[in-house]
Amino acid sequence: MNEEAVKQLTKQGCMVEKDAAESISKEDVELIEQLDVTPMFVSRKMVENLREKMETSVSTGNNGVKTVQKQKMAVKQGEGTSTTETEPEEIQEHEETVSQEKDAEESPNTQTSSEETTEPAPETSEEMSKDLEEEFETKSSYFDKNKTVEIKDTGSRDEKDTKVEIMDEKQITQEEKDVPEFLGYYNDRYDKMKKLLTRRQEMKSATTINRLEGRSEGEEATTIGFVNDKYSTNSGKYIVELEDKTGTFKALVDEREGDRLVPDEVIGVSGSMGGDIIYANSVIRPDLPIPQGTNSTQDKVQAAYISDLHMGSQDTLHKRLDRFGDWLSTEEAKHIGYLVMPGDLVEGVGVYPGQKEELEVEDIYKQYQLFEEWFQKIPEDIQVIVGPGNHEITRLAEPQPRLPKKVFPDIDDYNNFHRVQNPQMVRLHAIRSKGIKNLMYHGYSFDDHVDKIQDLREKAYEEPHHVMIDLLKRRHLAPTYGDNMLSPEMEDQLVIEEQPDVMVSGHFHSHANTTYKGVNVINSSTFQAQTDFQKRMGHEPDPGKVTIVDYKTRKTQVKQF
């Protein structure tokens, strides 16, 4: 460890991750000091990225850190293409093993593979004004003007049949919660998760914890329980305390599994008895089943996914958002029938200290008015589904109720405007088909969940599909109670009981478009530039990306605006 380098960064107010401290050098400190804003947290991945940028700069004879970052990010987004398409392939049945689950974590397309095809990039429209081009380039190093969607026309669209079904909308109460609600919440979670776990072949023989006490040493044992606590041993393994409705029991699990266990998640354990402990051979999570096919629609219809507009912020990218709104009326967008938006329509007021200085509009009702004005760009035959996020006017505790009617006085009575809860399963276009089930969740729990697992801390903010797939495996959107605000509603509404066709989130202001076991996993970018807080955290958003899913073919495209 270079103690002098770590000490120098600490004096500047930086927290240095342990792994970063082991390898950081004097040259790394100089690179960090060249950044526009001193980061609050220095991770190993940040240091590696800075080194890579410097190497690229040296090879091209350019010492400017910002320019190098633009070159690197342009390569990351693709080889000069304006859209990227992915198509799920047929999935062959095979027996799940521990090694396959490990492979799935490293490569999310192990069970549902995808093939990428590219199209030539259209030339940037000559009508793009100089100030628009300058705004794009200065607001994000991810931007590549050669990949920007061209607005070719504002022609008419043929009206199409559409259908929106809000599935199993829950009752969300505002009353104060007490012991009965908490007991109901935990009992409901256990029952739901046990039902999901016992569908797995290796958990068919699971017994309650109180029946383990009479087992002989060496006898096989399988049980299901909450993760009540865990602590590491000198050998690197973990002792985990499990709890169900009948009692508590300990299990010894290996280091890899123990590292990924989080408090309050419900797991299965299979192994052999060792007196008052189970020597676990495997830790079983409910996970998604191997799909027997891919749902699709008979009609040629597409859905667009966007999130985190943050209307009212001085960093909102209005011109890029307007370009997307104008594009929806073009011939190229004629098959778009649905626009799905999982939260943070507005920047809000009083969300974090010092926010007032970063607001363009300080009245939250006027922020929603900006959204209503932008909404007028959307063609009437496109169904718009919006859920709340952590910046909205509604309560922060999840599950969140629908956004109130009063903030949408001009558009709430529109036939194509739908307010939903967070989270919410929505079935779209069940016309002559079963339709496509969309699990909408803003993603407020992502921060705390990522913080608990080192593997996610290293990559989830830039590649948010990793945390989304991790939660799909656990079949729960916020496994640990109390880290983010959760409201016990007598039942746990964040259990993923039914398998979705699409899981869409936002919150991280990054972009992801991949598949996992037949599910399109989408993190839907943002239309807000990098904020001062994100600069301090060393996180750069990837704004202006719109993911489009063709419901007939299940191919996806990503368009840059």
VMD Tcl script that draws the C-alpha trace (Angstrom):
set ca {
  {0.00 0.00 0.00}
  {1.24 3.47 -0.93}
  {0.39 5.15 2.36}
  {1.63 8.54 1.15}
  {-0.74 8.48 -1.86}
  {-3.71 7.41 0.29}
  {-2.87 10.09 2.86}
  {-2.71 12.74 0.12}
  {-6.17 11.82 -1.17}
  {-7.61 11.63 2.34}
  {-6.47 15.20 2.99}
  {-8.51 16.26 -0.05}
  {-11.65 14.64 1.37}
  {-11.53 11.38 -0.64}
  {-12.47 7.99 0.79}
  {-10.23 5.32 -0.77}
  {-11.57 1.79 -1.25}
  {-9.38 -0.93 0.30}
  {-8.67 -2.61 -3.05}
  {-7.77 0.75 -4.60}
  {-5.45 1.59 -1.70}
  {-3.45 -1.59 -2.34}
  {-2.46 -0.54 -5.85}
  {-2.76 3.26 -6.02}
  {0.35 5.18 -7.07}
  {1.60 8.75 -7.10}
  {0.74 8.94 -10.82}
  {-2.83 7.86 -10.05}
  {-3.15 10.68 -7.52}
  {-2.02 13.17 -10.18}
  {-4.72 11.85 -12.56}
  {-7.38 12.21 -9.88}
  {-6.25 15.77 -9.16}
  {-6.75 16.63 -12.86}
  {-10.48 15.88 -12.63}
  {-12.87 18.85 -12.65}
  {-14.31 17.84 -9.26}
  {-12.54 15.88 -6.54}
  {-14.42 12.60 -6.08}
  {-15.77 11.65 -2.65}
  {-14.96 7.96 -3.18}
  {-12.06 6.40 -5.08}
  {-12.59 2.79 -6.16}
  {-10.23 0.35 -7.84}
  {-12.32 0.49 -11.01}
  {-12.12 4.30 -11.09}
  {-8.32 4.11 -10.85}
  {-8.18 1.50 -13.63}
  {-10.39 3.66 -15.87}
  {-8.18 6.70 -15.31}
  {-5.08 4.68 -16.19}
  {-6.74 3.40 -19.35}
  {-7.68 6.92 -20.38}
  {-4.12 8.11 -19.83}
  {-2.73 5.24 -21.91}
  {-5.12 6.13 -24.73}
  {-4.12 9.78 -24.41}
  {-0.42 8.94 -24.65}
  {-0.94 6.70 -27.69}
  {-2.82 9.46 -29.54}
  {-0.53 12.27 -28.39}
  {-3.32 13.99 -26.47}
  {-2.94 14.66 -22.75}
  {-6.47 15.96 -22.16}
  {-8.40 13.66 -19.80}
  {-11.82 14.79 -21.05}
  {-11.00 14.13 -24.73}
  {-9.69 10.67 -23.96}
  {-12.87 9.85 -22.07}
  {-14.94 10.79 -25.10}
  {-12.89 8.51 -27.30}
  {-13.18 5.63 -24.84}
  {-16.90 5.99 -24.33}
  {-17.56 6.24 -28.06}
  {-15.87 2.88 -28.53}
  {-17.82 1.42 -25.61}
  {-21.15 2.30 -27.18}
  {-20.43 0.42 -30.41}
  {-18.54 0.52 -33.66}
  {-20.08 3.68 -35.12}
  {-23.69 2.56 -35.20}
  {-26.84 4.51 -34.47}
  {-28.94 1.56 -33.31}
  {-28.20 -1.80 -31.79}
  {-30.56 -4.73 -32.13}
  {-30.67 -7.87 -30.01}
  {-32.84 -10.89 -30.55}
  {-33.47 -13.69 -28.06}
  {-32.67 -17.16 -29.42}
  {-34.45 -20.42 -28.68}
  {-33.45 -21.81 -25.31}
  {-32.80 -25.53 -24.87}
  {-33.80 -27.17 -21.60}
  {-30.94 -28.24 -19.42}
  {-30.41 -29.16 -15.79}
  {-29.40 -26.21 -13.60}
  {-26.20 -26.64 -11.65}
  {-24.23 -24.45 -9.29}
  {-21.61 -23.88 -11.96}
  {-24.24 -22.73 -14.45}
  {-25.57 -20.22 -11.93}
  {-22.05 -18.90 -11.49}
  {-21.71 -18.53 -15.25}
  {-25.04 -16.70 -15.37}
  {-23.74 -14.12 -12.90}
  {-20.69 -13.48 -15.06}
  {-22.61 -13.48 -18.33}
  {-26.29 -12.49 -18.06}
  {-27.08 -14.04 -21.43}
  {-26.05 -17.59 -20.47}
  {-29.61 -18.87 -20.35}
  {-31.07 -16.48 -22.92}
  {-28.41 -15.66 -25.46}
  {-28.68 -12.68 -27.79}
  {-27.13 -11.82 -31.11}
  {-26.30 -8.24 -31.98}
  {-26.75 -6.81 -35.44}
  {-25.95 -3.29 -36.55}
  {-27.28 -0.80 -39.04}
  {-25.38 2.00 -40.77}
  {-25.55 5.26 -38.90}
  {-27.68 7.99 -40.48}
  {-25.92 11.28 -41.09}
  {-26.53 13.92 -38.48}
  {-29.34 16.21 -39.59}
  {-28.11 19.46 -41.13}
  {-30.89 21.15 -39.23}
  {-29.26 20.31 -35.89}
  {-28.32 23.70 -34.57}
  {-24.81 24.50 -33.41}
  {-25.92 25.24 -29.87}
  {-27.70 21.86 -29.71}
  {-24.56 20.07 -30.85}
  {-22.45 21.95 -28.32}
  {-24.88 21.12 -25.51}
  {-24.70 17.41 -26.33}
  {-20.92 17.31 -26.40}
  {-20.36 19.30 -23.22}
  {-23.05 17.56 -21.18}
  {-21.90 13.96 -21.72}
  {-18.73 12.27 -22.93}
  {-20.88 9.33 -24.06}
  {-22.39 11.46 -26.84}
  {-21.41 10.78 -30.45}
  {-23.11 13.13 -32.91}
  {-22.66 10.61 -35.72}
  {-24.98 8.20 -33.90}
  {-27.76 10.68 -33.19}
  {-31.19 9.82 -34.59}
  {-32.13 12.03 -37.50}
  {-35.58 13.64 -37.47}
  {-36.52 12.94 -41.08}
  {-40.13 14.07 -41.09}
  {-43.13 14.83 -38.92}
  {-45.54 12.80 -40.98}
  {-48.83 11.30 -39.94}
  {-49.12 7.99 -38.10}
  {-51.64 5.26 -38.70}
  {-53.71 4.74 -35.58}
  {-53.33 1.29 -34.03}
  {-55.12 -0.87 -31.51}
  {-53.51 -0.81 -28.07}
  {-54.35 -2.27 -24.69}
  {-53.00 -1.52 -21.19}
  {-53.81 -3.79 -18.23}
  {-52.64 -2.92 -14.72}
  {-52.19 -6.32 -13.09}
  {-53.00 -6.97 -9.43}
  {-52.87 -3.38 -8.23}
  {-52.30 -3.47 -4.46}
  {-53.96 -1.56 -1.64}
  {-51.50 0.95 -0.20}
  {-52.53 2.55 3.07}
  {-51.29 5.78 4.64}
  {-52.02 4.80 8.25}
  {-49.26 4.35 10.83}
  {-47.97 0.78 10.95}
  {-47.58 -1.25 14.14}
  {-46.62 -4.77 15.25}
  {-49.49 -6.60 13.47}
  {-48.55 -5.05 10.13}
  {-44.88 -5.98 10.57}
  {-45.76 -9.58 11.50}
  {-48.09 -9.81 8.51}
  {-45.40 -8.40 6.26}
  {-42.71 -10.91 7.29}
  {-45.09 -13.90 7.34}
  {-46.34 -13.02 3.87}
  {-42.79 -12.71 2.54}
  {-41.83 -16.08 4.01}
  {-44.91 -17.82 2.58}
  {-44.41 -16.36 -0.89}
  {-40.70 -17.11 -1.02}
  {-41.17 -20.64 0.34}
  {-43.71 -21.31 -2.40}
  {-41.22 -20.13 -5.05}
  {-38.32 -22.09 -3.54}
  {-40.21 -25.38 -3.22}
  {-40.89 -25.32 -6.96}
  {-37.20 -26.10 -7.41}
  {-36.36 -29.80 -7.54}
  {-33.59 -29.60 -4.93}
  {-35.98 -28.04 -2.40}
  {-38.82 -30.58 -2.64}
  {-37.73 -32.24 0.61}
  {-37.32 -29.01 2.61}
  {-38.46 -29.20 6.22}
  {-39.18 -26.58 8.86}
  {-36.31 -25.58 11.17}
  {-37.80 -27.11 14.33}
  {-37.62 -30.57 12.74}
  {-33.86 -30.31 12.24}
  {-33.04 -30.58 15.93}
  {-33.68 -34.31 16.10}
  {-31.62 -35.18 13.04}
  {-28.54 -37.40 13.39}
  {-25.07 -36.17 12.51}
  {-24.31 -36.75 8.83}
  {-28.00 -37.01 7.89}
  {-29.14 -35.00 4.87}
  {-30.89 -31.73 5.70}
  {-32.75 -29.18 3.59}
  {-34.55 -26.13 4.96}
  {-35.78 -22.63 4.10}
  {-35.37 -19.50 6.18}
  {-34.66 -15.79 6.48}
  {-31.03 -14.74 6.70}
  {-31.10 -13.43 10.26}
  {-27.35 -12.86 10.65}
  {-24.00 -13.97 9.26}
  {-20.37 -13.79 10.39}
  {-17.13 -15.06 8.88}
  {-14.89 -17.75 10.32}
  {-11.09 -17.97 10.36}
  {-11.25 -20.31 7.37}
  {-13.09 -17.69 5.28}
  {-16.43 -19.49 5.37}
  {-19.57 -18.01 6.91}
  {-21.85 -19.13 9.70}
  {-25.38 -18.04 8.80}
  {-28.29 -17.91 11.21}
  {-31.53 -18.91 9.51}
  {-35.01 -18.26 10.88}
  {-38.49 -19.43 9.95}
  {-41.83 -19.45 11.79}
  {-40.71 -22.35 13.99}
  {-37.27 -21.32 15.18}
  {-33.66 -20.59 14.27}
  {-30.74 -22.75 13.12}
  {-27.17 -22.25 11.91}
  {-25.62 -23.23 8.60}
  {-22.00 -23.16 7.46}
  {-21.65 -21.90 3.85}
  {-18.63 -21.32 1.64}
  {-17.01 -17.92 1.18}
  {-18.43 -17.20 -2.28}
  {-22.03 -17.83 -1.20}
  {-21.54 -16.08 2.12}
  {-20.23 -12.92 0.48}
  {-23.47 -12.58 -1.51}
  {-25.92 -13.23 1.32}
  {-27.82 -10.13 2.49}
  {-29.95 -9.68 5.62}
  {-33.65 -10.63 5.41}
  {-33.48 -12.49 2.12}
  {-35.15 -15.90 2.10}
  {-32.96 -18.77 0.91}
  {-32.87 -22.55 0.81}
  {-29.97 -24.50 2.26}
  {-29.13 -28.11 1.44}
  {-26.39 -30.17 3.08}
  {-25.72 -32.54 5.97}
  {-26.20 -32.30 9.72}
  {-23.24 -31.58 11.96}
  {-24.86 -31.57 15.38}
  {-26.31 -28.11 15.90}
  {-25.33 -26.84 12.44}
  {-25.93 -27.69 8.78}
  {-22.83 -28.09 6.64}
  {-24.31 -26.57 3.49}
  {-23.40 -28.05 0.12}
  {-25.44 -25.41 -1.67}
  {-27.40 -22.22 -1.14}
  {-30.55 -22.14 -3.27}
  {-32.37 -19.00 -4.37}
  {-35.82 -18.97 -5.98}
  {-34.48 -17.54 -9.28}
  {-36.45 -17.55 -12.53}
  {-37.24 -20.89 -14.19}
  {-35.69 -21.85 -17.50}
  {-38.17 -20.46 -20.06}
  {-40.05 -22.81 -22.36}
  {-40.33 -20.14 -25.04}
  {-40.57 -16.39 -25.51}
  {-43.85 -14.48 -25.34}
  {-44.62 -12.22 -28.28}
  {-47.54 -10.46 -29.96}
  {-49.18 -11.20 -33.28}
  {-49.24 -7.51 -34.18}
  {-46.21 -5.48 -35.19}
  {-46.07 -3.09 -32.24}
  {-43.18 -1.58 -30.29}
  {-42.65 -0.04 -26.86}
  {-40.17 2.71 -25.99}
  {-38.59 2.92 -22.53}
  {-37.30 6.14 -20.92}
  {-36.88 7.32 -17.35}
  {-35.53 10.02 -15.02}
  {-36.46 13.18 -16.93}
  {-35.97 15.33 -13.78}
  {-38.04 18.24 -15.06}
  {-37.19 21.39 -13.11}
  {-33.49 20.64 -12.76}
  {-30.99 23.02 -14.31}
  {-29.32 19.91 -15.72}
  {-32.39 18.59 -17.58}
  {-31.52 18.01 -21.24}
  {-34.63 19.65 -22.69}
  {-33.40 19.76 -26.28}
  {-32.58 16.08 -26.37}
  {-35.92 15.23 -24.77}
  {-37.71 17.43 -27.31}
  {-35.93 15.63 -30.14}
  {-37.26 12.33 -28.83}
  {-40.78 13.80 -28.56}
  {-40.59 15.06 -32.15}
  {-39.24 11.71 -33.37}
  {-42.34 9.92 -32.03}
  {-44.38 11.60 -34.79}
  {-42.11 10.43 -37.60}
  {-42.49 7.56 -40.04}
  {-39.64 5.73 -38.32}
  {-41.65 5.63 -35.07}
  {-44.93 4.49 -36.63}
  {-44.90 1.15 -34.79}
  {-44.42 2.68 -31.33}
  {-47.61 1.94 -29.41}
  {-46.39 2.27 -25.82}
  {-44.08 4.57 -23.84}
  {-43.06 3.20 -20.44}
  {-41.57 5.57 -17.83}
  {-40.60 4.11 -14.41}
  {-40.22 7.27 -12.36}
  {-38.53 10.57 -11.57}
  {-40.51 12.65 -14.04}
  {-39.48 15.73 -12.05}
  {-36.49 16.84 -9.97}
  {-38.62 17.46 -6.88}
  {-37.97 19.82 -4.00}
  {-36.01 19.17 -0.79}
  {-34.81 15.74 -1.92}
  {-31.23 16.33 -0.74}
  {-29.27 19.15 0.96}
  {-28.33 22.00 -1.35}
  {-30.76 20.93 -4.06}
  {-32.34 24.39 -4.28}
  {-29.21 25.85 -5.89}
  {-29.47 23.26 -8.70}
  {-33.14 23.89 -9.53}
  {-34.35 25.64 -12.65}
  {-37.93 25.57 -11.31}
  {-38.44 25.63 -7.52}
  {-42.21 24.95 -7.46}
  {-42.84 21.20 -7.78}
  {-46.27 21.75 -9.35}
  {-44.66 23.86 -12.07}
  {-42.14 21.05 -12.59}
  {-45.02 18.70 -13.37}
  {-46.42 21.42 -15.62}
  {-43.21 21.22 -17.67}
  {-43.85 17.50 -18.07}
  {-47.42 18.15 -19.16}
  {-46.22 20.62 -21.78}
  {-43.71 18.10 -23.13}
  {-46.43 15.40 -23.11}
  {-48.28 17.31 -25.86}
  {-45.61 16.14 -28.31}
  {-46.66 12.51 -27.87}
  {-49.10 11.19 -30.51}
  {-52.54 10.33 -29.13}
  {-52.32 6.67 -30.17}
  {-49.24 6.01 -28.00}
  {-50.18 4.73 -24.54}
  {-48.00 6.32 -21.83}
  {-47.50 4.48 -18.53}
  {-45.79 6.42 -15.71}
  {-44.78 5.32 -12.23}
  {-43.30 7.33 -9.34}
  {-39.62 7.56 -8.34}
  {-37.77 8.86 -5.31}
  {-37.87 12.51 -6.52}
  {-41.67 12.65 -6.91}
  {-44.33 14.38 -4.85}
  {-45.62 11.08 -3.45}
  {-44.22 9.32 -0.38}
  {-40.70 7.88 -0.50}
  {-41.53 4.59 1.25}
  {-42.09 1.64 -1.05}
  {-44.45 0.44 -2.34}
  {-45.32 3.90 -3.64}
  {-48.88 4.84 -4.56}
  {-49.71 6.29 -7.95}
  {-48.79 9.91 -8.57}
  {-51.76 12.10 -7.54}
  {-54.19 13.42 -10.13}
  {-53.71 16.98 -8.93}
  {-50.22 17.26 -10.42}
  {-51.59 16.43 -13.90}
  {-54.60 18.77 -14.25}
  {-54.23 19.04 -18.04}
  {-53.52 15.41 -19.04}
  {-54.95 13.09 -16.38}
  {-58.20 12.64 -18.31}
  {-56.37 11.73 -21.54}
  {-57.19 8.22 -22.72}
  {-53.52 7.48 -23.38}
  {-52.15 8.53 -19.96}
  {-51.89 5.88 -17.21}
  {-50.60 6.38 -13.65}
  {-49.36 3.24 -11.85}
  {-47.82 2.29 -8.52}
  {-44.15 1.50 -7.87}
  {-43.51 -1.37 -8.32}
  {-46.19 -2.45 -10.77}
  {-46.72 -5.27 -13.25}
  {-48.40 -4.02 -16.42}
  {-49.54 -6.23 -19.30}
  {-49.32 -4.48 -22.66}
  {-50.96 -5.38 -25.95}
  {-52.86 -8.50 -24.94}
  {-54.67 -8.38 -28.28}
  {-54.91 -11.77 -30.03}
  {-52.03 -12.84 -27.75}
  {-51.14 -13.12 -24.05}
  {-49.47 -9.73 -24.22}
  {-46.13 -8.63 -22.75}
  {-45.82 -8.37 -18.95}
  {-43.72 -5.38 -17.88}
  {-42.37 -5.21 -14.33}
  {-41.88 -1.50 -13.68}
  {-39.67 -0.61 -10.69}
  {-37.86 2.70 -10.32}
  {-34.87 1.22 -8.51}
  {-34.52 3.14 -5.26}
  {-33.33 -0.01 -3.43}
  {-30.44 -0.50 -5.87}
  {-28.02 1.78 -3.99}
  {-28.22 -0.08 -0.70}
  {-28.26 -3.53 -2.30}
  {-25.17 -2.73 -4.38}
  {-23.37 -1.43 -1.29}
  {-23.68 -4.86 0.39}
  {-22.04 -6.92 -2.38}
  {-18.51 -6.13 -3.53}
  {-18.99 -7.57 -7.01}
  {-21.90 -5.21 -7.59}
  {-20.09 -2.23 -6.10}
  {-17.40 -2.60 -8.75}
  {-19.65 -2.61 -11.82}
  {-23.38 -2.02 -11.21}
  {-23.39 1.78 -11.51}
  {-21.94 1.68 -15.03}
  {-23.65 -1.61 -15.94}
  {-26.92 -1.59 -13.97}
  {-28.23 -4.83 -15.43}
  {-26.01 -6.66 -12.91}
  {-28.03 -5.50 -9.91}
  {-31.33 -6.04 -11.75}
  {-30.45 -9.64 -12.62}
  {-29.24 -10.23 -9.06}
  {-32.65 -9.17 -7.72}
  {-34.44 -11.35 -10.28}
  {-32.48 -14.32 -8.92}
  {-33.59 -13.44 -5.37}
  {-37.16 -12.80 -6.64}
  {-37.33 -9.66 -4.51}
  {-36.86 -5.97 -5.36}
  {-35.61 -4.89 -1.90}
  {-34.48 -7.94 0.12}
  {-33.09 -6.09 3.17}
  {-35.70 -4.36 5.29}
  {-34.84 -0.90 6.60}
  {-32.02 0.09 4.25}
  {-34.37 2.00 2.01}
  {-37.78 3.06 3.26}
  {-40.28 0.20 3.09}
  {-43.85 0.26 4.33}
  {-45.29 -3.02 5.71}
  {-48.71 -3.34 4.05}
  {-49.67 -6.64 5.74}
  {-48.18 -8.27 2.66}
  {-44.81 -7.91 0.95}
  {-45.57 -6.28 -2.38}
  {-41.95 -6.31 -3.57}
  {-41.74 -10.10 -4.00}
  {-41.44 -10.97 -7.71}
  {-44.13 -13.65 -7.70}
  {-44.83 -13.73 -11.41}
  {-42.12 -13.88 -14.06}
  {-42.13 -10.74 -16.25}
  {-41.31 -10.55 -19.95}
  {-39.65 -7.16 -19.44}
  {-38.09 -5.71 -16.29}
  {-37.54 -1.96 -16.60}
  {-35.96 0.39 -14.09}
  {-34.15 3.72 -13.92}
  {-32.58 5.56 -10.96}
  {-28.89 4.92 -11.83}
  {-28.96 7.27 -14.87}
  {-26.96 4.62 -16.74}
  {-28.17 2.46 -19.59}
  {-28.53 -1.31 -19.93}
  {-30.24 -3.54 -22.47}
  {-29.75 -7.28 -22.09}
  {-31.69 -10.49 -21.43}
  {-31.85 -13.02 -18.61}
  {-33.84 -16.26 -18.87}
  {-36.25 -14.84 -21.42}
  {-36.63 -11.45 -19.70}
  {-35.63 -8.20 -21.39}
  {-33.67 -6.36 -18.68}
  {-33.69 -2.61 -19.36}
  {-32.27 0.28 -17.38}
  {-33.72 3.19 -19.25}
  {-31.06 5.91 -19.14}
  {-32.00 9.51 -18.24}
  {-32.54 12.94 -19.75}
  {-30.53 14.72 -17.06}
  {-26.86 15.67 -17.41}
  {-24.26 14.94 -14.77}
  {-25.11 16.69 -11.50}
  {-22.61 18.11 -9.01}
  {-23.37 15.23 -6.65}
  {-22.60 12.67 -9.38}
  {-19.33 14.46 -10.11}
  {-18.31 14.15 -6.48}
  {-19.13 10.43 -6.55}
  {-17.17 9.91 -9.76}
  {-20.27 8.66 -11.64}
  {-21.04 9.85 -15.16}
  {-24.56 9.19 -16.45}
  {-25.32 7.95 -19.96}
  {-28.22 10.22 -21.01}
  {-30.45 10.36 -24.06}
  {-30.64 6.60 -24.74}
  {-34.05 5.16 -25.63}
  {-34.57 1.39 -25.68}
  {-37.22 0.11 -28.09}
  {-38.63 -3.42 -27.87}
  {-40.47 -4.97 -30.79}
  {-43.17 -7.04 -29.13}
  {-43.67 -9.27 -32.18}
  {-40.03 -10.32 -32.61}
  {-38.70 -9.34 -29.14}
  {-35.77 -7.65 -30.88}
  {-34.49 -4.49 -29.22}
  {-32.96 -1.28 -30.52}
  {-31.17 1.50 -28.68}
  {-31.45 4.98 -30.15}
  {-29.48 8.05 -29.11}
  {-31.17 11.45 -28.96}
}
mol new
graphics top color blue
foreach p $ca { graphics top sphere $p radius 0.5 }
foreach p [lrange $ca 0 end-1] q [lrange $ca 1 end] { graphics top cylinder $p $q radius 0.2 }
display resetview
